[in-house]
């Protein structure tokens, strides 16, 4: 990990993965779009400020990118 990156932990319903992401102006990204599972749809992930502390950044899935869940 360099001074320009950080480790993000993506906590999903059935698994947790980690990935190196680039800091933006020295801060972690607020949200990230990543490729989805077997269906191939992109998933939107949001930084969980309450679970992120001590240099560990946790993201939680918001669902499929571009879908209206209202």
HUPE-V888378 format. One record per backbone hydrogen bond with DSSP energy under -1.0 kcal/mol. CO is the residue of the C=O (numbers start at 1). NH is the residue of the N-H. If there is no record, write none. Layout:
CO_NH / CO_NH
This chain:
2_5 / 4_23 / 6_21 / 7_57 / 8_19 / 9_59 / 10_17 / 15_12 / 17_10 / 19_8 / 21_6 / 24_27 / 27_24 / 30_47 / 32_45 / 34_43 / 37_40 / 42_65 / 43_34 / 44_62 / 45_32 / 46_60 / 47_49 / 48_52 / 53_56 / 57_9 / 58_48 / 59_11 / 60_46 / 63_44 / 64_67
